[in-house]
């Protein structure tokens, strides 16, 4: 018998003994019923540390923000049920044949750093999953905590910078919302993380649609690349009850253009400096020969979810329908797009109407 | 998927009367609350099932000549926790035609009509709170339809009401499913 929403959505214990799992993870581990539209398969478990006092940060767009209206507990569009960490591991051993990676996300909380290592060690000891940590730089000072994470079994680190410019970061995550986060500190921690985990082992999370131009977003992607990181893209989705619940989502054409630029930059096929932009900062030239660009678009990988890879080198963190309802056109394809998908993408790339 | 249970309930209280291995022959049962149980799925035998691929719709004739329809437990399980039921505005439908769609956080599909006729009622409570279907798929009718020719629809091989046929159909559906339920 399925649980009632009120029974299952509220955290019932704290980390490290409990973690919240994404709806996709809860489905894959057979806590929730359901299958994925178009036969998508989850390849990475997304877990979130959880505390009764919640996250201390106040990010305007975030479902976990302490400034969010009470009674709202979704995050990135979906429920995240709290489950015993040991049970998650048990079930990942039983049901997680297609899983390749687990990602443990900190929230801004004094216990989060230590608890992340605790949860990582439990996974390392009992599973063969590769372990990512989505870290909260505000809780991290210097390289020592990052080295401890690595020692606990983490092989890759994600840093959710989210906003593409210092001004937007300050407005939505820093002083603008009385929040604790600082742009410069995030990038300092990124540099430390690259030196501890290695070039290409750190992913910067960026949310398209917080008010930046495509040019600004592409500039930040290039900056991350030049500092030895890669970029994982998200399309803004307004969370009910958040300070930005009334905001519009970015146009899908602009999102696909940024995905394409990211793919080119992160695969060292081109640079932001060689791309051209119109007066509204929209990409009009990707700086590649048209035949080369057509080949990349046709291949489709540029429009798949960007995230930490699995053992096969392909993206494991594929987050099916994390950015859109399944009834909508996909923004992050959790599988290789088919011919019709590519036709849709190609049409969207040429759409400069909004 | 292992066992096929047949439950028989008298006066609202379910009682297990048979428990046979997959492919075996469930014991015959009588009464309005007979249920075929396959794995975790239930199929009450007081109604019929539209078995066209992807449909999984139950239909229950009413005394006033209308038919109430809803999602069976196989479909409500596969769909996941439902967020939306979106019904088409048209009033006239054909058997196998779309009545609208349903959507959960990770899945979306069409809702197929098991009969041809006219839509005469909508269960607004279910449309407003589709998770009622997850909690009680057989107590949560979605639409009421007045069939144009109920005899013809019920005679279709795509509509099953017989215990053995329903059991066989569900077993095949589970065997063809890409994931164990």
Interface residues (C-beta under 8 A of the other chain):
Chain A: X1 X2 X4 X5 X23 X24 X27 X32 X33 X34 X35 X36 X37 X39 X40 X77 X78 X79 X320 X321 X325 X326 X327
Chain B: X76 X77 X78 X79 X80 X81 X101 X103 X104 X105 X106 X107 X108 X109 X131 X134 X135 X178 X179 X181
